[in-house]
Amino acid sequence: MKEINKMLDQEVNQVNLIHSYQEACSNKEFKKFIETLPIEEEILMKYTSNLEDAFEEEKNCKNCKSLACCKNKVVGYRYTPEKEKSIIKFSYQACKWNQLAMKENAYKENLELFDMPIEIKEASLKEVYTDDKSRVPIIKYFKEFMEKYQKKENPKGLYLTGSFGSGKTYLIAALLNEMAKKKVRCALVYYPEFLRSLKSSFQTDYNERFDFIKTSPVLLLDDIGAENESNWARDEVLGPILQYRMQNHLATFFTSNLTLEELESSLAITSSGVDKVKARRIIERIKQLTIPMELIGKNRRN
């Protein structure tokens, strides 16, 4: 009796599958959709509900104007059927707008930030203010830098000083983003916080952090001179980083509210006393690595 009931249930289920499938196919658009699938009808009718979902998402994609307009369950993806032997597997595939966005943002994989705002990855030379003439020499240098870097001519970076909020960090970040788009690995480091973090990592990943910054093909040390000076920071961190980068011709950039002369004075004074010789060595290394430029302008942060 159980076997008979089981057979009857299977027949009822089969009838229901056929009925649901035929009802769905009464929609001419749905019918046209499944006809494009290289899948036999006896397999299709087992997945009517899923196929209807896939059909609706395909319709959404056809009428979609941008990623922001996506109406699908998973934004930027379309529920897609694919035959695998005697079954249909459904997966989410990136739509054309999502593929375009991923392509446009692929460069961000080449950017490493340390205590920098994530928005800095969006910095663009196209968005740089052009109403300030003090920016013109810097933009001109950026163009020359990129050309020389591509030719492997080991161009110098910049030591960019200037007034608070004038856009120094944004400018150099915009350049490094352009470099990242050319598949160059770049690190953007807020230097005062990096020092604090490095000091607290002696028992964990000190060497890994230190070596990553030291060896990055292109490096920005942001806001140098704002840190609390110590012999350790000057002689065990900054000095070896600059020495390594100088010897290996690695592009290095700095931003600071201090001129090189002011930075030298700051580096000379620590809690252990005054050491002008060691401060002078640091400045000489910076000069070997960079061209000093000044950016004076109104505070863009207000």
C-alpha positions in Angstrom: 0.0 0.0 0.0 2.9 2.3 0.8 4.4 1.7 -2.6 1.1 2.6 -4.3 0.7 5.8 -2.3 4.3 6.7 -3.1 3.6 6.2 -6.8 0.5 8.3 -6.6 2.3 11.1 -4.9 5.0 11.1 -7.5 2.3 11.3 -10.3 0.6 14.2 -8.5 3.9 16.0 -8.1 4.7 15.5 -11.8 1.3 16.8 -12.8 1.9 19.9 -10.6 5.3 20.5 -12.1 3.9 20.3 -15.6 1.0 22.6 -14.7 3.2 25.2 -13.0 5.6 25.1 -16.0 2.8 25.5 -18.5 1.3 28.3 -16.6 4.6 30.1 -16.5 5.1 29.6 -20.2 1.8 31.3 -20.9 3.8 34.5 -20.4 5.3 35.0 -23.8 8.4 36.8 -22.5 9.2 34.0 -20.1 8.7 31.5 -22.8 11.1 33.4 -25.0 13.6 33.5 -22.1 13.7 29.8 -21.5 13.9 29.1 -25.3 17.3 30.8 -25.2 18.5 28.2 -22.7 20.1 25.1 -24.1 18.3 22.9 -21.6 15.7 20.2 -22.2 12.1 20.9 -21.3 11.8 17.9 -18.9 14.6 19.4 -16.9 13.3 23.0 -17.1 9.9 22.2 -15.7 11.6 21.0 -12.4 12.9 24.5 -11.8 10.0 26.8 -12.8 10.0 29.0 -9.7 13.8 29.5 -9.9 13.6 30.2 -13.6 10.9 32.8 -13.0 13.3 34.5 -10.5 16.1 34.4 -13.1 13.7 35.8 -15.8 12.7 38.7 -13.6 16.3 39.6 -12.8 17.2 39.5 -16.5 14.4 41.9 -17.2 15.7 44.2 -14.5 19.1 44.1 -16.1 17.8 44.9 -19.6 16.2 48.1 -18.3 19.0 49.1 -15.8 20.8 52.4 -16.4 23.5 52.1 -13.7 24.6 50.1 -10.7 22.7 52.6 -8.4 19.4 51.6 -10.2 19.8 47.9 -9.6 16.5 46.2 -8.6 17.9 42.7 -8.2 18.1 40.9 -4.8 21.9 41.0 -4.8 22.9 44.5 -6.1 25.1 44.2 -9.2 24.5 40.6 -9.8 22.0 38.5 -11.8 20.5 35.2 -10.8 21.6 32.9 -13.7 20.7 29.3 -14.7 23.2 26.9 -16.1 22.8 23.2 -17.0 25.1 20.8 -15.3 24.5 17.2 -16.4 20.8 16.4 -15.7 20.2 19.4 -13.3 20.2 23.2 -13.4 22.5 25.1 -11.1 21.8 28.8 -10.3 24.5 31.3 -9.5 24.9 35.0 -9.2 26.9 36.6 -12.1 28.1 40.2 -12.1 26.1 42.5 -14.4 27.8 44.7 -16.9 27.6 47.8 -14.6 29.2 45.8 -11.8 31.9 44.5 -14.1 32.7 48.0 -15.2 32.8 49.2 -11.6 35.1 46.3 -10.6 37.4 47.2 -13.6 37.5 50.8 -12.6 38.3 50.0 -9.0 40.8 47.3 -9.6 43.6 49.7 -9.0 42.7 49.9 -5.3 44.2 46.5 -4.8 47.5 48.1 -5.4 47.0 50.7 -2.7 47.8 50.1 1.0 46.7 52.6 3.5 47.9 53.0 7.1 45.6 55.2 9.2 44.5 57.2 6.2 40.9 57.8 5.3 39.5 55.2 2.9 38.2 58.1 0.8 41.7 58.9 -0.2 41.5 56.0 -2.6 39.1 58.1 -4.6 41.5 61.0 -5.0 41.8 62.0 -8.6 44.0 64.4 -10.6 40.8 65.2 -12.5 39.3 66.6 -9.4 42.3 68.7 -8.3 41.4 72.4 -7.9 42.8 74.4 -10.8 41.9 77.8 -9.4 45.2 77.9 -7.4 48.3 78.8 -9.4 50.6 77.3 -6.8 49.4 73.9 -7.9 50.5 74.2 -11.5 54.2 73.4 -10.9 53.2 70.4 -8.8 50.8 69.0 -11.5 53.5 69.6 -14.1 55.9 67.6 -12.0 53.5 64.8 -11.5 53.2 64.4 -15.3 57.0 64.3 -15.6 57.3 61.9 -12.7 54.9 59.4 -14.3 56.6 59.6 -17.7 60.0 59.0 -16.1 58.8 56.2 -13.9 57.4 54.3 -16.8 60.7 54.7 -18.5 62.4 53.3 -15.3 64.5 56.5 -14.9 64.1 56.5 -11.1 62.5 59.9 -10.7 62.6 61.7 -7.4 59.5 62.1 -5.3 58.3 65.3 -3.6 58.8 66.8 -0.2 55.6 68.8 -0.2 55.2 71.4 2.5 52.7 74.1 2.9 49.9 75.5 5.0 47.4 73.4 6.9 44.5 72.1 4.9 45.9 73.2 1.5 45.4 69.8 0.0 49.0 68.4 0.1 47.9 64.9 1.0 45.1 64.8 -1.6 47.4 65.9 -4.3 50.0 63.2 -3.7 47.3 60.6 -3.1 45.8 61.5 -6.5 49.2 60.8 -8.1 49.7 57.5 -6.3 46.2 56.4 -7.4 47.2 57.1 -11.0 50.3 55.0 -10.4 48.2 52.2 -8.9 46.1 52.2 -12.1 49.3 51.4 -13.9 49.7 48.4 -11.5 52.4 50.0 -9.3 52.1 49.0 -5.7 51.8 52.1 -3.5 51.7 52.7 0.3 50.1 55.8 1.9 51.1 56.1 5.5 50.1 58.6 8.2 53.5 58.7 9.7 52.8 59.8 13.3 50.3 56.9 13.8 52.6 54.5 12.0 55.3 55.2 14.6 52.9 54.7 17.5 51.7 51.4 16.0 55.2 50.2 15.2 56.4 50.8 18.7 53.5 48.7 20.1 54.2 45.8 17.8 57.7 44.8 19.1 56.3 41.4 20.3 54.2 40.7 17.2 54.7 41.9 13.6 57.2 44.7 14.0 59.5 43.4 11.2 56.7 42.7 8.8 55.2 46.3 9.2 58.6 47.9 9.0 59.8 46.0 5.9 56.5 46.6 4.1 56.9 50.3 4.4 60.6 50.2 3.7 60.2 48.2 0.5 57.0 49.6 -1.0 57.8 50.6 -4.7 56.1 54.0 -4.1 55.6 55.4 -0.6 54.0 58.5 0.9 54.9 59.4 4.5 52.2 61.8 5.3 52.5 64.6 7.9 56.2 63.9 8.8 57.3 66.3 11.6 54.0 66.0 13.5 55.2 63.0 15.5 56.8 63.1 18.9 60.5 63.0 18.2 62.7 60.3 19.8 66.1 58.8 19.1 64.4 55.5 18.3 62.0 57.1 15.8 64.7 59.1 14.1 67.6 56.6 14.1 66.0 53.2 14.1 63.0 53.8 12.0 63.2 56.9 9.7 66.9 56.6 9.0 66.9 53.0 7.9 63.8 53.4 5.8 65.3 56.4 3.9 68.7 54.7 3.6 67.1 51.6 2.1 64.9 53.5 -0.3 67.7 55.8 -1.4 70.0 52.8 -2.1 67.3 51.0 -4.1 66.0 54.1 -5.9 62.4 53.7 -4.6 60.1 56.6 -5.2 59.3 58.4 -1.9 57.0 61.3 -1.1 56.5 63.4 2.0 53.9 65.9 3.2 54.6 68.2 6.1 53.6 71.5 7.6 57.4 72.0 8.2 60.0 73.2 5.7 63.1 71.0 5.5 64.9 73.5 7.6 62.2 73.4 10.3 62.1 69.6 10.1 65.8 69.5 10.6 65.5 71.5 13.8 62.7 69.3 15.0 64.6 66.1 14.3 67.6 67.4 16.2 65.8 67.8 19.5 64.7 64.7 21.4 64.2 63.9 25.1 67.8 62.7 25.1 69.1 66.1 24.0 70.2 67.8 20.8 72.0 66.0 18.0 72.3 68.2 14.9 74.5 65.7 13.1 72.0 62.9 13.0 69.2 65.3 12.1 71.4 66.6 9.2 71.9 63.0 7.9 68.1 62.5 7.8 67.6 65.7 5.8 70.3 64.8 3.4 68.6 61.5 2.7 65.3 63.2 2.1 67.0 65.6 -0.3 68.5 62.6 -2.2 65.0 61.1 -2.5 62.9 64.2 -3.2 62.4 67.6 -4.8 61.1 70.2 -2.3 58.0 72.1 -3.3 55.7 74.4 -1.4 51.9 74.5 -1.6 50.4 77.7 -0.1 46.7 78.1 -0.4 43.4 78.5 1.4 42.2 75.8 3.8 40.2 73.4 1.7 38.9 71.6 4.7 36.5 74.4 5.8 
